[in-house]
Amino acid sequence: MPRPGLRTHSKRKVYVRTPGGRTVIHYEPRKPGPARCAICGRPLNGVPRLPRAELRKLAKTEKRPERPYGGYICHKCLARLLKESIRSSLT
């Protein structure tokens, strides 16, 4: 029986083979879901799936793409918004 702090489904069970030949269970936190576009809900490219504590250790440019609204909306929604804004400014 695992200790009480590990008796939860929020931890992931990983079966690990030790050098002595035994198979033991390691409990590790689950990966968070992918970051999603605020408009269409599509998973965002260039945004890592890491816990917040791990994301804090990355450089700014590793956390999200360097473009307008990078890490917030996907490239297709951005292209659509830019086209709409340019077309509305011309009229």
C-alpha positions in Angstrom: 0.0 0.0 0.0 1.5 3.4 -1.0 1.7 6.1 1.6 -1.4 8.3 1.9 0.0 11.2 -0.1 0.4 9.0 -3.1 -3.1 7.4 -3.0 -4.5 9.9 -5.5 -5.2 9.9 -9.2 -3.6 13.3 -9.6 -0.2 11.5 -9.6 0.8 9.2 -12.5 2.1 5.7 -11.9 5.3 4.9 -13.7 6.6 1.3 -13.5 10.4 1.4 -13.3 12.8 -1.6 -13.5 15.6 -1.3 -10.9 19.1 -2.6 -11.4 18.3 -5.4 -9.0 15.6 -6.7 -11.3 12.6 -5.6 -9.2 9.8 -3.5 -10.8 8.8 -0.7 -8.6 6.2 2.1 -9.0 7.3 5.7 -9.1 4.6 8.4 -8.6 5.0 11.6 -10.6 2.8 14.6 -11.3 0.7 14.4 -14.5 1.6 16.7 -17.4 -0.7 19.6 -17.9 -2.9 19.8 -21.1 -1.7 21.8 -24.1 -2.2 25.5 -24.2 -5.2 26.3 -26.4 -6.1 29.2 -28.7 -8.5 31.7 -27.0 -10.6 32.0 -30.2 -10.9 28.6 -31.8 -9.6 26.2 -29.1 -6.9 24.6 -31.2 -3.7 23.5 -29.3 -1.0 26.1 -29.6 2.4 25.3 -31.3 5.6 26.5 -29.6 4.2 26.5 -26.1 5.7 23.7 -23.9 3.5 21.4 -21.8 5.2 21.9 -18.5 4.1 22.6 -14.9 4.2 26.3 -13.8 7.3 25.6 -11.7 9.2 24.3 -14.7 7.9 27.0 -17.0 9.3 29.6 -14.6 12.8 28.3 -15.3 12.6 28.7 -19.1 13.7 31.9 -20.9 11.0 34.2 -22.1 11.4 33.1 -25.8 11.1 29.4 -24.8 7.7 30.0 -23.2 5.8 31.2 -26.2 6.3 32.3 -29.9 7.6 35.8 -30.6 4.8 37.2 -32.7 1.8 39.4 -31.9 -0.5 37.5 -29.5 2.0 34.6 -29.4 1.0 32.0 -26.8 -2.6 33.4 -26.8 -4.1 32.8 -30.2 -3.0 30.4 -33.0 -1.4 31.5 -36.3 -4.6 31.0 -38.3 -6.7 33.2 -36.0 -4.0 35.8 -36.0 -3.9 35.9 -39.8 -7.7 36.2 -39.9 -7.7 39.1 -37.4 -4.9 41.0 -39.2 -6.7 40.7 -42.5 -10.0 41.9 -41.0 -8.3 44.9 -39.3 -6.4 45.9 -42.5 -9.6 45.6 -44.6 -11.6 47.6 -42.1 -9.0 50.4 -42.0 -9.0 50.7 -45.8 -12.7 51.5 -46.0 
